[in-house]
Amino acid sequence: MVSAVQATTTGPRGTAPPGVARPTLRVWQALGQRPDPRSPAVAREAAAQFAADLFLAPLLAEVRRFPLGGEVGDGGPGEAIFGQQLDQRIADQVAAKQPGLVNAILRSFQAVHGASAARGGAT
């Protein structure tokens, strides 16, 4: 279990120091905390989670379903039980390491938020 201190402690540029969990929206939600939606770090994390959940995880699930000539893992019972969790973990890691994809989603979020703010609506 991640403690509240681990979930909210970050190093330079929003990265977690060694041995400390990177704050994620999932961690904040699990702890019953509500992150500040105006925070750039929260917006970046939301973009990374968006990329992981709606693009990368489904892609990995399809690769697992249709292995394209080879198995993703050993194909045993552990993979059958935990394959979806593995896909999500890999998707989270890939999204965190892909600044181009995350930045594109973040720009899209900002464009929508800016347009909504210009119309006087709340987001």
C-alpha positions in Angstrom: 0.0 0.0 0.0 1.3 3.5 -0.9 1.3 6.0 1.9 -0.1 9.5 1.6 3.5 10.8 1.9 4.7 8.5 -0.9 1.8 9.5 -3.1 2.3 13.2 -2.8 6.1 13.5 -2.5 7.8 14.4 -5.8 11.3 15.4 -6.8 12.3 17.9 -9.5 10.0 18.2 -12.5 7.3 16.0 -10.9 9.4 12.9 -10.8 9.4 10.7 -7.7 12.7 10.3 -5.8 14.1 6.7 -5.7 11.9 4.4 -3.6 8.9 6.8 -3.7 5.8 6.2 -5.8 5.1 8.7 -8.5 1.8 10.4 -7.7 -0.9 9.2 -10.0 -4.6 10.0 -10.3 -5.3 6.4 -9.4 -3.3 6.7 -6.1 -5.0 10.0 -5.2 -8.3 8.4 -5.9 -7.5 5.3 -3.8 -6.4 7.5 -0.9 -9.7 9.5 -1.1 -7.8 12.7 -2.1 -8.8 15.1 -4.7 -5.9 16.6 -6.8 -5.9 20.2 -7.8 -7.3 20.2 -11.4 -5.4 23.5 -12.1 -2.0 21.9 -11.3 0.2 21.4 -14.4 1.5 18.1 -12.8 -2.1 16.9 -12.4 -2.9 17.9 -16.0 0.2 16.0 -17.3 -0.7 12.9 -15.2 -4.3 13.0 -16.5 -2.9 13.1 -20.1 -0.6 10.2 -19.4 -3.4 8.2 -17.8 -5.7 9.1 -20.8 -3.0 7.8 -23.2 -2.5 4.6 -21.1 -6.1 3.8 -20.5 -7.6 4.7 -23.9 -4.8 4.0 -26.3 -2.0 1.8 -25.0 -3.8 -0.7 -22.7 -6.4 -1.7 -25.4 -3.6 -2.0 -27.9 -1.7 -4.3 -25.6 -4.8 -6.3 -24.9 -5.3 -6.9 -28.7 -1.6 -7.9 -29.0 -2.2 -10.4 -26.2 -5.4 -11.7 -27.9 -3.8 -12.0 -31.3 -0.1 -12.5 -30.5 1.0 -12.0 -34.2 3.1 -15.1 -34.3 4.3 -15.4 -30.7 3.2 -15.2 -27.1 3.5 -12.0 -25.1 4.3 -14.1 -22.1 4.4 -17.8 -21.4 0.7 -18.2 -21.9 0.2 -19.9 -18.5 -2.5 -19.5 -15.9 -0.7 -16.5 -14.3 -0.9 -14.6 -17.6 -4.5 -15.5 -18.0 -5.3 -14.2 -14.5 -3.0 -11.2 -14.4 -2.6 -10.3 -18.1 -4.9 -7.3 -17.9 -3.1 -5.9 -14.9 0.2 -6.4 -16.7 -1.1 -4.7 -19.8 -2.2 -1.7 -17.6 1.2 -1.5 -15.9 3.0 -1.6 -19.2 0.7 1.0 -20.6 1.2 3.3 -17.6 5.0 2.9 -18.0 5.0 3.5 -21.8 2.7 6.6 -21.4 5.0 8.0 -18.7 8.0 7.6 -21.1 6.3 9.0 -24.2 6.4 12.8 -23.8 5.3 13.4 -27.4 2.0 11.5 -27.0 1.4 12.9 -23.6 2.2 16.5 -24.8 -0.2 16.2 -27.7 -3.0 15.0 -25.4 -2.1 17.8 -23.0 -2.3 20.4 -25.7 -5.7 19.1 -26.7 -6.9 19.2 -23.1 -5.6 22.8 -22.8 -7.3 23.8 -26.1 -10.6 22.4 -24.9 -10.2 24.0 -21.5 -9.2 27.4 -23.0 -12.2 27.3 -25.4 -14.5 26.5 -22.5 -13.1 29.2 -20.3 -13.4 31.7 -23.2 -17.1 30.9 -23.4 -17.5 31.3 -19.7 -18.2 27.6 -19.0 -16.7 25.6 -16.2 -14.6 22.5 -16.9 
